[in-house]
Amino acid sequence: MRVTPEELTRRVREGVPLAGALGIEVLRAGQDTALLRLPPSTLSLRPGGTASGPSLMTLADVGIWVPLLVATGGADETRTAQLQISFLRPAGDAGVLAEVRIVRQGRMSLYAEVWMRGEGQEKPCAHATSTWLRAAGPR
């Protein structure tokens, strides 16, 4: 089943209302990769006019969820177990792009990374890695 970027954007915004409030949008997605955008807004910018840490962490977390939604046709029940982020430089006041890659998928867990950069910038502003656990079945 093919899921469009528009459908994925809607699903992400419904599943994580903060993603909707921030205006996060899915630009492209596959079963192992995704590209998302965080537009500039008063909610995502911190004093000094650059994307805030919490907004970048949200972008990374929901970004990893997108390929999992593609792989399951929108029915993913995987959960974040660990998220680590390194802030490398200010993202600036334009939008932020997040390139997601699922690095490893196992039976019970998966590992992913996200590189983020301000629109119009070549160098990354942040890098996140995350471990997710598959939901346990009913007992």
N, C-alpha and C positions, 0 to 999 in steps of 0.2 A: 504494500500500500504506500503510495507516494503522498507525502505531506508537504504542502507548500509553505514557504517562509511566512506568508500572511497567517496561515492556520497555526503555525508554530508560535508566532508572536502573540496571537490571541490566547493560546493555551498557556504560554509562559506568564502572561499578564494575569490570567485567571488563577493560575496555580500559585503564583507569588505576587500578591497585590502590590508589593513594593516595586517590583519590576514594572508594573503598569504605571505607578505614580512617577517613576523615573523616566518612563517613555522608552524603555529598552526595546529594541526591535531586532528580529532575526533577518539577516540579509541573505544568508546561504546556509544550507545544512545538509549533511550526509550522515551515515551511520557511525562515522568515526571523527568527523570534523564539523565545525560550524564557524560562522562569522557573524558577530553581533555588533550592534552600535548602541552606545549610550549617548543620546543627544545632550547638548548643554542645556541646563535649566537652573533655576534658583535652588531647586532641591538637591542637585548633584554637585554644585560648586561650593567650595569652602572659601573662607576669607582669603583674599589674594587671587581669586579668580581662576582656580584650577579644580579639576575633579577631585572630590573628597575620597578618602580611604573607604568609608562604608559603601559609597556608590560603586567603586571599583570592585570591592569584594562581592557585592550583589551581582554585578555584571559577570564576574568570573563564575560564581556559583550557578546562576541560571544558565550561563553559557554551556557549562558541562552537561546540564540536564537536556539540552536541545538534541544532541546526537542520540541520546538514550530514548527520547521521544520518537525520533525518526525510526530507530531500530525496532520499537515496539508498537508503532502506529498510534502513538499518543497515550499509551497505557503504562508508562514506566512507573515502577514503585521503588526505585533505588533511592537511597538516602545518603546525604553527605555525612561522612564519618570524620574527616579531617580536611581543613582548608588552610593552606599556608600561602602568604602573599609577601612579595618583596616589592616595595615601592622604590623605583629606580631613579625617577626624575619627575618633575611636575608634568602633568598631561596637557596643561594649557586650558584655555577657555573654549576650545572647539569641542566637537564630539570626540568620543573615544571608541576605537575599534578593538574588538577582542577576537583573536584567532584561537579556537579551541581544538585540541587534539586528544583523542582517547589513546593513551599510550599502551595500556595493557588491560585486557578484560579476562577475568577468571570466572569461575563458577559462582563464587560468593562475593567478589569485590572487583573494583576496577580502579585504575589510576589514570589521571588526566592532567594536562597542563594547559595553561592559557597565557598567551602573550598579548599584552595590551599596549596600544600606542595612541597618542593624540592624532586626530585627523590632520593630515598635512605634515606629520612628523615621520621620520624614518626610524629613529631609535625608540625602543620600547620605554614606556613609562612605568610598567609593572609586569611582574611575572608571578603566576599562581600555580601551585600544584595541589592536587586534591585526591583523596581516597574516598570512594563511595562503596557502600555495602548494599547488597541486594536484600530486599525485604524478605523476612522469613515467612513461610507459609503458615496457615492456621494450625493451631496446636490442638 
